[in-house]
């Protein structure tokens, strides 16, 4: 791998899943910063604030969002729709990280343009592939 990602934003309301995912990312050194929030609204708030405070981090760098689908307040699908409405979708890559294997969820995710649809728990090879895609895209 050429370089680390600037940031990974982990959006999931499950603390155990967050712990496991964060440890895997830290252990393998996939990014410089991991930020964790528990719903889509918090994720949008973080992205808007972070883009305003550090716009250079979003110019030519890959910011990866690992997004659960089923969360309170704002679920993953609502997050993606709002991300597009606020024209933030071009600044980040979003991969679904969920326990759902529902075909309707997979189809809906494809329609919304998620980068990948991954099943929990996250595995090293999947992160490596996402990171590689960030640097070749």
Secondary structure as UniProt FT lines:
FT   STRAND          5..11
FT   HELIX           15..28
FT   STRAND          31..37
FT   HELIX           40..53
FT   HELIX           55..58
FT   STRAND          63..67
FT   HELIX           76..85
FT   TURN            86..87
FT   TURN            89..91
FT   STRAND          93..98
FT   HELIX           103..112
FT   STRAND          116..119
FT   HELIX           124..136
//
